[in-house]
């Protein structure tokens, strides 16, 4: 099984990368005018990926379909199959919203994941059509359900790689400590941070983005929580800083998430001037 997946991963670059790039273009055109809908499907409103939560349902339901078929409950198996197909479609729609903002190697791997899942869905639909048209013939649709489950398992394996190996849709700051100690802050410019301009700064091992508004200096971690985009290259919009990569917005005052596709708040920092220059620390609020 491991060797099969290794061959599958090797072959994916030949077709999955151009296919993924094509999908990215039409999905951005589709979701572009529907930003609130996309944020809902991403899971911005609950701070957790909707796709990840929905994928558990069809896996469990399709396993139940096989059990019911084996035990000789065809009517119950057929109902469960319908519910499983609907759950899989719902998971796919949420997955497309995440896929829209997936880049690089993660997009290529996600393309393979999505392709396996679509093929599995087609197999399940064919099984359902055969069950409805010839209820007396159970062998073929049951065999198709087993095949669909194998494809589903392969797709889930690849999907796990997208998250756990490539870090897609995870919080980039999940393991970043608080740190109450004031540390020297190195600005990328001479003198004070310029008014209303995102400015990069270094605080120990962390890179920050500073925005001065009058006498107040707002400071957030420079790496976007969604995919690591540089906020210091972003733009200011309605009291927020917008990531230049995928358009996530975070409030300058406290790093609170204001717009997806990010799901998590941005770490905020305190900045002060001392007799030795500028200092900063992770916000204690």
C-alpha positions as CSV (number, residue, x, y, z in Angstrom):
1,X,0.0,0.0,0.0
2,X,2.8,2.4,0.9
3,X,4.5,1.7,-2.5
4,X,1.3,2.4,-4.3
5,X,0.9,5.8,-2.7
6,X,4.6,6.6,-3.4
7,X,4.0,5.9,-7.1
8,X,0.8,7.9,-7.0
9,X,2.6,10.9,-5.5
10,X,5.4,10.7,-8.1
11,X,3.0,10.6,-11.0
12,X,0.9,13.5,-9.7
13,X,3.3,16.3,-10.9
14,X,2.8,15.4,-14.5
15,X,-0.9,16.3,-14.5
16,X,-2.0,17.6,-11.1
17,X,0.1,20.8,-11.2
18,X,-1.3,22.2,-14.5
19,X,-4.8,20.9,-13.6
20,X,-4.6,22.5,-10.2
21,X,-3.5,25.8,-11.7
22,X,-6.5,25.7,-14.1
23,X,-8.8,24.9,-11.2
24,X,-7.4,27.8,-9.2
25,X,-8.2,30.3,-11.9
26,X,-11.9,29.3,-12.4
27,X,-12.5,28.9,-8.6
28,X,-11.1,32.4,-8.0
29,X,-13.4,33.8,-10.7
30,X,-16.3,31.9,-9.0
31,X,-15.7,32.9,-5.4
32,X,-14.3,36.3,-6.1
33,X,-17.7,38.1,-6.1
34,X,-19.0,36.0,-3.2
35,X,-16.5,36.7,-0.5
36,X,-19.0,36.3,2.5
37,X,-20.1,32.9,1.1
38,X,-16.5,31.8,0.7
39,X,-15.6,33.0,4.3
40,X,-18.6,30.9,5.5
41,X,-17.4,27.8,3.6
42,X,-13.8,28.3,4.9
43,X,-15.1,28.3,8.5
44,X,-14.0,31.9,9.4
45,X,-17.1,32.4,11.5
46,X,-16.3,29.5,13.8
47,X,-12.5,29.6,13.7
48,X,-12.2,26.0,12.3
49,X,-12.1,24.6,8.7
50,X,-15.6,23.5,7.7
51,X,-14.2,21.0,5.2
52,X,-12.2,19.1,7.9
53,X,-15.4,18.7,10.0
54,X,-17.6,17.6,7.2
55,X,-15.3,15.0,5.8
56,X,-15.8,12.7,8.8
57,X,-19.5,12.2,7.9
58,X,-19.3,10.5,4.5
59,X,-16.4,8.2,5.6
60,X,-18.5,6.9,8.4
61,X,-21.7,6.7,6.4
62,X,-20.2,4.8,3.5
63,X,-18.6,2.3,6.0
64,X,-22.2,1.8,7.3
65,X,-23.4,1.2,3.8
66,X,-21.0,-1.7,3.4
67,X,-22.0,-3.2,6.7
68,X,-25.7,-2.9,5.9
69,X,-25.2,-4.6,2.5
70,X,-23.3,-7.4,4.1
71,X,-25.9,-7.9,6.8
72,X,-28.7,-8.0,4.2
73,X,-30.5,-4.7,4.8
74,X,-30.7,-3.3,1.2
75,X,-33.3,-0.6,1.9
76,X,-31.3,0.8,4.8
77,X,-28.1,0.6,2.8
78,X,-29.7,2.5,-0.1
79,X,-30.9,5.3,2.3
80,X,-27.5,5.5,3.9
81,X,-25.9,5.7,0.5
82,X,-28.0,8.7,-0.5
83,X,-27.2,10.5,2.8
84,X,-23.5,9.7,2.3
85,X,-23.5,11.2,-1.3
86,X,-25.2,14.3,0.0
87,X,-22.6,14.6,2.8
88,X,-19.8,14.1,0.4
89,X,-21.1,16.9,-1.9
90,X,-21.3,19.2,1.1
91,X,-17.7,18.4,2.1
92,X,-16.6,19.0,-1.5
93,X,-18.2,22.4,-1.7
94,X,-16.4,23.5,1.5
95,X,-13.2,21.9,0.2
96,X,-13.3,24.0,-3.0
97,X,-13.4,27.1,-0.9
98,X,-10.2,26.0,0.9
99,X,-8.6,24.9,-2.4
100,X,-9.1,28.3,-3.9
101,X,-6.4,29.7,-1.6
102,X,-4.0,26.7,-1.7
103,X,-0.7,27.3,-3.4
104,X,2.5,25.5,-4.5
105,X,3.0,21.9,-3.6
106,X,0.0,21.8,-1.4
107,X,-2.2,22.7,-4.4
108,X,-0.7,19.9,-6.4
109,X,-1.3,17.4,-3.6
110,X,-4.8,18.8,-3.0
111,X,-5.6,18.3,-6.7
112,X,-4.8,14.6,-6.4
113,X,-6.9,14.5,-3.2
114,X,-9.9,16.2,-5.0
115,X,-9.6,14.0,-8.1
116,X,-9.7,10.8,-6.0
117,X,-12.7,12.1,-4.1
118,X,-14.6,13.1,-7.3
119,X,-14.0,9.6,-8.8
120,X,-15.2,8.0,-5.6
121,X,-18.3,10.2,-5.7
122,X,-19.0,9.2,-9.3
123,X,-18.6,5.5,-8.4
124,X,-21.1,5.9,-5.5
125,X,-23.6,7.7,-7.7
126,X,-23.4,4.9,-10.3
127,X,-23.9,2.3,-7.5
128,X,-27.0,4.3,-6.4
129,X,-28.4,4.4,-10.0
130,X,-27.9,0.7,-10.4
131,X,-29.6,0.0,-7.1
132,X,-32.6,2.1,-8.1
133,X,-32.9,0.6,-11.6
134,X,-32.4,-3.1,-10.8
135,X,-33.1,-3.7,-7.1
136,X,-32.8,-7.5,-7.5
137,X,-29.2,-7.2,-8.7
138,X,-27.1,-6.4,-5.6
139,X,-23.7,-7.8,-6.5
140,X,-22.5,-5.1,-8.8
141,X,-23.7,-2.0,-6.8
142,X,-22.3,-3.6,-3.6
143,X,-19.0,-4.1,-5.4
144,X,-19.0,-0.5,-6.5
145,X,-19.6,0.7,-3.0
146,X,-16.6,-1.3,-1.8
147,X,-14.5,0.2,-4.7
148,X,-15.8,3.7,-3.8
149,X,-14.7,3.2,-0.2
150,X,-11.2,2.2,-1.3
151,X,-11.0,5.3,-3.4
152,X,-12.4,7.4,-0.5
153,X,-9.7,6.0,1.8
154,X,-7.0,6.8,-0.7
155,X,-8.3,10.3,-1.1
156,X,-8.4,10.8,2.7
157,X,-4.8,9.6,2.9
158,X,-3.7,12.2,0.4
159,X,-5.9,14.8,2.1
160,X,-4.1,14.1,5.4
161,X,-0.8,14.8,3.7
162,X,-2.1,18.2,2.6
163,X,-2.8,19.2,6.2
164,X,-0.3,17.3,8.3
165,X,2.7,17.2,6.0
166,X,2.3,20.4,4.0
167,X,0.5,22.5,6.7
168,X,-2.4,23.7,4.7
169,X,-5.2,25.4,6.7
170,X,-3.3,25.2,9.9
171,X,-2.5,28.0,12.4
172,X,1.0,29.3,11.6
173,X,1.3,30.6,15.2
174,X,0.0,27.6,17.1
175,X,3.3,26.9,18.8
176,X,4.4,30.4,19.3
177,X,4.9,31.3,23.0
178,X,3.6,34.3,24.8
179,X,6.8,35.8,26.2
180,X,6.2,38.6,28.8
181,X,9.8,39.9,28.6
182,X,10.6,43.2,26.8
183,X,13.1,42.7,24.0
184,X,15.0,45.1,21.7
185,X,13.1,45.9,18.6
186,X,15.0,46.4,15.3
187,X,13.2,48.5,12.8
188,X,13.8,48.1,9.0
189,X,13.9,51.9,8.7
190,X,15.8,54.7,10.4
191,X,14.1,56.7,13.1
192,X,10.4,56.2,13.9
193,X,8.0,54.0,11.9
194,X,6.4,56.1,9.1
195,X,2.8,57.2,9.6
196,X,0.3,54.7,8.1
197,X,2.8,52.5,6.3
198,X,3.3,48.8,7.2
199,X,6.9,48.5,8.4
200,X,8.9,45.4,9.1
201,X,10.7,45.0,12.4
202,X,12.6,42.2,14.2
203,X,11.9,41.1,17.7
204,X,14.2,38.3,18.7
205,X,13.4,35.4,16.4
206,X,10.0,36.9,15.4
207,X,9.4,39.3,12.5
208,X,6.7,41.9,13.1
209,X,4.8,44.4,11.1
210,X,4.4,47.9,12.6
211,X,1.8,50.5,11.7
212,X,2.0,53.9,13.3
213,X,-1.2,55.9,13.6
214,X,-0.4,59.2,15.3
215,X,1.2,58.4,18.7
216,X,0.0,54.8,18.6
217,X,2.1,52.0,17.1
218,X,0.2,48.8,16.3
219,X,2.3,45.6,16.0
220,X,1.3,42.2,14.7
221,X,3.3,39.2,13.7
222,X,4.4,39.6,10.1
223,X,3.6,36.0,9.0
224,X,-0.1,35.6,8.2
225,X,-1.8,32.9,10.3
226,X,-3.4,31.4,7.1
227,X,-0.5,30.7,4.7
228,X,2.4,32.7,6.0
229,X,2.0,35.7,3.7
230,X,4.1,38.8,4.7
231,X,1.7,41.4,6.2
232,X,4.5,44.0,6.0
233,X,3.8,44.0,2.2
234,X,0.0,44.2,2.8
235,X,-2.4,47.2,2.6
236,X,-4.4,49.0,5.2
237,X,-8.2,48.8,4.9
238,X,-10.7,50.0,7.5
239,X,-8.5,49.7,10.5
240,X,-7.2,46.3,9.4
241,X,-4.1,45.1,7.6
242,X,-4.8,42.9,4.5
243,X,-2.5,40.0,3.6
244,X,-1.1,40.5,0.1
245,X,-1.4,36.7,-0.7
246,X,-5.1,35.8,-0.1
247,X,-6.7,38.9,1.3
248,X,-7.2,37.9,4.9
249,X,-7.7,40.9,7.2
250,X,-6.7,41.4,10.8
251,X,-7.6,44.3,13.1
252,X,-4.5,46.5,13.8
253,X,-5.6,47.1,17.4
254,X,-5.6,43.5,18.6
255,X,-5.0,41.1,15.6
256,X,-8.6,39.9,15.6
257,X,-9.6,38.2,12.4
258,X,-11.9,40.4,10.3
259,X,-12.0,38.5,7.0
260,X,-10.9,35.1,5.7
261,X,-9.7,32.8,4.3
262,X,-7.7,32.9,7.6
263,X,-9.4,31.1,10.5
264,X,-7.2,32.3,13.3
265,X,-6.4,35.7,15.0
266,X,-3.0,37.2,14.4
267,X,-0.6,37.5,17.4
268,X,-0.4,41.1,18.6
269,X,2.5,42.8,20.3
270,X,3.2,45.9,22.4
271,X,5.8,48.4,21.4
272,X,7.4,51.1,23.5
273,X,10.3,53.5,23.3
274,X,13.0,53.1,26.0
275,X,16.3,54.8,26.7
276,X,18.1,52.2,24.6
277,X,15.7,52.5,21.6
278,X,12.5,50.6,20.7
279,X,11.3,47.5,22.6
280,X,8.5,45.0,22.1
281,X,6.8,42.0,23.6
282,X,3.9,39.8,23.0
283,X,0.6,41.4,24.0
284,X,-0.6,40.4,27.4
285,X,-4.2,41.2,26.7
